[in-house]
Amino acid sequence: ISRDIFWNLGKILLALCLLWFYFWWADFLTFWYGRLPNEENILQLLMFGPYRTAFILSFILNFLFESPGVGTFVDPVTGIRFRSTPPSVRNARAQLSG
């Protein structure tokens, strides 16, 4: 995989993680502020019941585990891991700005 493809896949992954969080948060707020008894039972079951580990694990794996990988890329020739924008992106930005 070239640097550009890896960089673009990282941006797509970040966008999908943020989209997932937005949908999760909107659903959570709907349940939380709705305060319907049957919906409160669902939240209690998901957050504190037998699904608690799956609830916490899902949140952790989507953000804390995946976030450090976004924005890094490995040079396919040397195998060195970089944590910045690839040179091709920097060159494109330089050409656009001046």
Helices and strands as residue ranges (DSSP letters): H 3-34, H 37-48, H 52-60, I 61-65, G 67-69, E 73-74, E 81-82, H 87-97
